[in-house]
Amino acid sequence: MKNIFVLAMLAFIVFSCKPKENMVYMENDTSGFENQVKQAVFEGSHLQTGDLLDIKVTAFDEFAVRPFNLESKNQVNYSKILPNQNTQKDSEGYLIDNEGYIVFPVLGKIFVQGMTMSQLRKDLEDRLLEYLTDPMVSIRQLNFNITVLGEVKKPGQYNSPSDKVTILQALGMAGDMTDNGDRTKVKLVRHENGIDNTYVIDFSDKNITSSPYYYMQQNDVLYVQPDENKKIAANVNPNRNLWFQIGGAFLGVMSLIIGLTR
């Protein structure tokens, strides 16, 4: 009789707790080739409406370059250069308007939506050749925002000083996944061509670094959904764990009583 209770207790413990799977990042090789870890090519974030850019122009002639920089705004009479045109500039940078344009001193309205910053840099340098000798343009995005939600330790929206942010770094900003996070079906929501597309990423795959979604884009949302254990726990009687504890305690007490009576 005692053995029956012991076996019942062991079965209760085994079947009430499912072991965790895929807890390690980049452990599995879905490609079928060992050690085939490649690095995705970083092409840069594509500019969107609402992005805020810090743009600096330099050239050999420091005086000639002054009209093209924001800090010189109060020292230059733009009404003579651009009559009947307002230079739309934010106090901290150039804001891409709802139509995808920035308004640049002297150059006027420039459509930038969809460009990467390297493409915009090349475009501006080509335009400035009409006014400057060997112009150089540096661009920095001031409001690169990503959001990490779900089974992470610190969900929220994060701002990065660089647009080169990987999905692993995004998880690091959010304190990593919790033990209840499903590492094989993480969802990435990305706004592309006017619509929101959803992609599923397997963080247990060692070839994740070669994924086309390895680098985050502006306003990406990374969602870590709960694993099956947490889904089951959330959809059953909230007193389920309590009943497991009571059942385990009952089996333990019965086993002790039977042992003392023998």
DOLOKE-941315 format. One record per atom (N, C-alpha, C, O): x negated, y, z. Coordinates in steps of 0.1 Angstrom, whole numbers, plus 5000, padded with zeros to 4 digits. Atoms other than C-alpha are relative to their C-alpha. Layout:
residues N
XYZ/...
end
This chain:
residues 262
499249885000/500050005000/499150135000/499450224993/500949894999/497250235009/499350034986/499250154982/500649985013/495550184975/501050064990/500650144981/499049955009/498850264957/500050155002/500150234993/499949864997/498950604975/498850074995/498850194990/501249945005/495350674967/500050024985/499650134980/499949995015/495850594930/501050114996/500850184986/499049905003/498950814930/499550145001/499850234993/500649874998/497051104944/499150044989/499150154985/500949975010/494351074919/500750034987/500350124979/499249975013/496851054890/500650135001/500750204990/499349874998/498651354904/499050124997/499350214990/501049895002/495451564904/499550004986/499450114980/500550015014/494251444870/501050064990/500750144982/499049965009/497551504852/500650145002/501250204993/499549874997/498351834869/499050114996/499450234996/501049905004/495152004858/499449964987/498749854986/500650025013/494052024822/498650064999/498550185003/501449955000/490252064817/499950124990/500650114979/500249895009/489152384800/499249964988/498349884990/500750035012/487952364765/499550134993/500050244995/500549885008/485852594742/499650125009/500050235006/500449894991/484452794771/498750074996/498550185001/501349945004/481152864754/500150074987/500750014977/500049935013/480753124727/499049944990/497949894994/500950045010/479153024694/499449865002/498249844999/500450144997/478952654704/500249914988/499449824985/499650095011/480652484674/499550054987/499450174984/500449975014/479452474638/501049954990/501049834987/498950045009/482452474615/499549994986/500349934977/500450005014/480352504584/499449864996/499349834984/500550145003/478952144587/498550004999/497949894996/501449995002/475352264586/499450055014/499850155019/500649964988/473152284617/499250124998/498550144988/500949884999/471452614626/500350094988/499450174984/499749915011/473252794598/500750135005/501950165003/499549884994/473653124617/499550124992/498350144991/500349895008/473753424594/500550135006/501450135014/499649874995/474153794600/500950074990/500450094978/499149925009/477053994585/499350134996/498550185004/500649885005/476054294564/500850125005/502050125003/499349884995/476954624581/500150104989/499150164985/499849905011/478454854555/500550135005/500650234998/499549884994/479755114579/501550005001/502249944994/498649984999/483155214591/500650094989/499950184986/499349925010/485555344565/500850115007/501650095016/499449884994/486755694573/501550004999/502049974988/498649995000/490355754582/500550135004/499750225009/499449874996/492756044588/499950005015/500149905022/500249984986/492156184623/498649985005/498350015017/501450024996/488456094624/499450145001/499750244994/500749874997/486256374638/498549984997/497949895003/501450025004/482856414622/499150125004/499550245003/501049904998/479756604632/499149994988/498449894986/500850005012/477956704600/499050115001/499350235003/501149915000/474556874599/499350004987/499049904981/500749985013/472857014568/498650065003/498650165010/501449944999/469057074567/499450014987/499749944977/500849985012/466757194540/498850095003/498650135014/501349934998/463357364535/500350155004/499650205012/499749864997/464957714535/501150015011/502249985008/499050004989/466557754569/501050114999/502250095004/499049905002/468258074560/501149964990/502349994993/499150045010/469857934529/501049895005/502149885000/499250114995/471257634549/501050045010/501949975013/499149954989/472957844576/501550004996/502349965005/498550005003/476357884558/500649865000/501949855000/499450145001/476757504556/500149935014/500549815014/500050064987/476557444594/501050075009/501250195008/499049944991/479257494620/499550105010/500250205012/500549914990/477057674645/499850144994/499650245001/500249875007/476557954619/501450064996/501450174990/498749955005/480358004615/500250155004/500750234995/499749864996/480458334635/499050104994/499150224995/501049915006/477358464616/500250024985/499450104979/499949995014/478658424581/501450044997/502450005003/498749955004/481558604564/500549904988/500249924977/499550105009/483358304547/501050064990/501350014980/499049945009/486058534532/499450054987/500150064977/500749965013/483458664507/499649884991/499649894979/500550125007/482358314498/501249924995/501249874984/498850075004/485758144498/501250095002/501950075012/498849924999/488458404492/501349935000/501549834993/498650064999/492058314502/499949855004/500849785000/500150144996/490857984517/499549995015/498550055018/500450024986/490757884554/499149885001/499449774995/500950124998/487857664564/500549935012/500349975023/499450084989/489557394585/499049935007/498549835002/501150064993/487057314611/500449995015/501050085021/499750024986/487457174646/498850065008/497750085003/501149934992/485457344674/498949905003/497849955006/501150104997/483457014678/499649934987/498649864987/500450075012/483356894642/501150024989/501950104990/499150005011/485256834610/501049895001/500749775002/498950094998/488656674614/500649964986/500950054978/499450045012/489956464585/501550015001/502149955010/498649974999/493456584578/500949884996/500449784992/499150115003/496556374571/500049964986/500549854982/500150045014/495856374534/498649954997/498449914985/501450065002/492256254539/498950094996/497950054991/501049895004/490456584533/499350065012/499850065023/500749914991/487856784552/499850134991/499750124979/500349875007/487257154543/498750045004/498450085016/501449974997/483557224541/499750144995/500150184985/500449875005/482057564540/499350004987/498549924983/500549985014/481257684505/500549894990/501049934979/499650115009/482057344490/501649994999/502049934989/498650015000/485757364499/500649875004/499949805012/499450134996/488157064502/499349894993/499149894981/500750125005/486556724499/500849885005/501149875017/499350124996/488456394499/499049905005/498149864998/501050094993/486656164523/500749875005/499949785008/499450124995/489255904533/499649874993/499649874980/500450135006/488055544527/498549994998/498049884996/501550015002/484355644523/499449955013/499949965024/500850024989/481755514546/499150135002/499150214994/500849884997/479455774563/498850014990/498450124987/501249995010/476555684540/500550044986/499850124980/499549955012/478755734510/500350155000/500150234991/499749864998/479956074523/498750085001/498650194995/501349934999/476356174531/499450024986/498950134982/500549995014/475256094495/500950104992/500350184984/499149915008/478356284481/499750145004/499650234995/500349864996/477556594502/498750054995/498550164990/501449965004/473856594493/500050034985/499450124981/499949975014/474756574456/500750134997/500250214988/499349885002/477156864459/499150125004/499250234998/500849894995/474657074479/498850034991/498250144992/501249975009/471957044452/500350124991/499350184987/499749885008/473757324434/499650135008/499450235002/500349894992/472857554463/498749995007/498150105010/501250024992/469857404481/499049914993/499449834985/501150095005/466557244473/499849895010/499549915022/500250114992/466256894487/500850005013/500349995024/499250004988/469256914511/500049865006/500049764999/499850134992/469556644538/501250025009/501350125016/498850004992/472856564555/500049895010/499749775007/499950104990/473256384588/501550005005/502050115007/498650004996/476756264599/500149905012/499549795012/499750084988/477956124632/501550015003/502150115003/498650004996/481456014641/500250025015/499549965023/499849964986/482656174673/501149925007/501149935020/498950074993/485755964680/500249864995/501349834990/499950145005/485055604670/500749925011/500149895022/499150074989/487855424690/500349864996/500749834985/499650145002/488455054694/500849975013/500750035023/499150044988/491054884717/499849855002/499849774992/500150154996/490654544735/501049975010/501150045021/498850034992/493754394750/500049855003/499349774997/499750144997/494954064765/499249955011/498950015021/500850074990/492853814785/498650055001/497749974998/501449944997/489854044792/500150075014/501250105019/500049954986/488754184825/500350155001/500850195011/499749855000/489054554816/500650044987/500050114978/499449975012/491554594788/500250154999/500450225009/499849865002/491854944773/499450054986/499049964978/500549945011/490755184746/498650055003/498450115014/501449974998/486955244742/499550094989/499850074977/500649915009/485055524725/498549964999/497849955009/501450045002/481655434710/499250124994/499750184985/500849895006/478855694702/499549954986/499050044979/500450055013/478055474671/501249924994/502049865001/498950085007/480355314645/499549864998/500249784992/500650135002/478055004645/500349925013/499449915021/499650074989/479954794670/500549864996/501449854987/499550135003/480354414668/501149965009/501450025019/498950054992/483254214681/499549955013/500249955023/500650054988/480954064707/499750125010/499950125022/500249884992/479954414719/501350065005/501450115016/498749954995/483654514720/500549925012/501049985021/499750084989/484254224743/499250045013/499750045024/500849954989/481354344764/500550125007/500450145019/499549884994/482854684768/501249975009/501450045019/498850044992/486054514781/499749905011/500649855017/500450094989/484054304806/500149864997/500149775007/500050145005/484253984786/501549945002/502350005009/498750074998/487253734784/500149955014/499149925021/499750074988/488853594815/499949854997/499849814985/500050155002/488753214820/501349954993/501349844988/498750045006/492353204807/500150044985/501150024979/499949965014/491453354773/499749894990/498949804993/500250105010/491753144742/498950054990/499150144983/501149955007/488353184726/500049964985/499250004977/499950055013/489353004694/501050074991/501050054979/499049945008/492253224683/500250155004/501350195008/500049864997/491353584690/500550084988/500050064977/499449925011/493353834669/499450134998/499250215008/500549875003/491954134652/501050074991/501350024980/499049925008/494454394640/499350124994/498650205001/500749895008/493054634613/500950074991/501650014983/499249925009/494754914595/499250024987/498150084986/500650005013/493954884558/501050034989/502149974988/499249965011/495455064528/501550025004/502449994997/498749964996/498355184548/500849905008/501949925012/499350114993/499354854565/499049945010/497849955009/500750074989/498254664596/499849854996/500849784995/500350155003/496554324588/499549945013/498750005021/500450074989/495954064614/499149884996/499549804987/500950115003/492953824613/499749925013/499749985024/500350094988/492153524636/498649975000/498049924990/501450024998/488653484649/499749905010/500349905021/500450114991/487053174665/498750045006/497750035000/501249964993/484553294691/499149885004/498049895008/500850124997/483352934696/499249954988/498449864990/500750035012/482052914661/498750084999/498750205000/501349935000/478352984659/499850094987/498950174987/500249925012/478753134624/500950125000/501150194990/499249884999/480853414637/499350134996/499950224992/500849885003/478053654631/500050034985/499650144980/499949985014/478553604593/501450034995/501750044984/498649975003/482253674595/500150144994/499450244998/499849865005/483453974574/500750095010/500850215008/499449924989/485154094606/499150015012/499650045023/500950004988/482054074628/499850145005/499650165017/500249864996/481754454628/501450075001/502250054992/498749934998/484654664642/500150124991/499150184987/499749885007/486254934622/500750105009/501350065019/499349904993/487755264634/501449955003/502149914994/498650034996/490955204654/500449855000/501649815000/499750144999/490654824654/500549965014/500250025024/499550064988/492554624680/499649865001/499949784992/500450144998/491054304694/500949955012/500950005023/499150054991/493654094712/499649855004/499649774995/500350144995/492653784733/501349945006/501749995017/498750064995/495753564738/499649905010/498549855011/500250104989/496153334768/499949864994/500449834983/500250135004/495152974765/501349925003/502249975009/498750084998/497752684766/500349985014/501549985018/499750024986/497352634803/500850125006/501850105013/499449884994/498352994811/501450024993/502350065000/498749995006/501152984785/501049915007/502249955009/499150104994/502652674801/500450055014/501550055018/499849944986/502252834836/501050115000/501850135009/499149885001/504053144824/501449974996/502350054999/498650045005/507052954809/500749905008/501749855005/499350104991/507852714838/500450075012/500250195014/499649944987/509252764872/498950065007/497850005009/501149934993/507153024891/499649935012/498549965017/500450074987/507152784921/499249874996/499049785005/500650135004/505352514900/498749975008/498549865013/501350024992/501952564917/500349965015/499649885021/499750034986/503652564951/500449855001/500149795011/499550144999/505352234944/498849904998/498849805004/501250095002/501952084932/499350005014/498849895018/500750004987/500452194966/500749925010/500149845018/499250074990/503352054986/499849854997/499749765006/500150145003/503151724966/498749945004/498649835009/501350054996/499451694971/499849985015/499249895020/500050014986/499751765008/500849885005/500349815014/499150114996/502551505011/499249874998/499249785007/500750125003/500451234994/498849985010/498549875014/501250014990/497451325017/500549955013/499849875020/499550044987/499551295048/500449865001/500149795010/499550145000/501150965038/498849914999/498849805006/501250085001/497750825029/499349995014/498949885018/500650004986/496450925064/500849925010/500349855018/499250084991/499450775082/499949854997/499849785007/500150145004/499150455063/498749945005/498649835010/501350054995/495450435072/500049985015/499349895020/500050014985/496150495109/500849885005/500649835016/499150114996/498850225110/499549864997/500049765001/500550135004/496749955095/499049945011/498549845009/
end
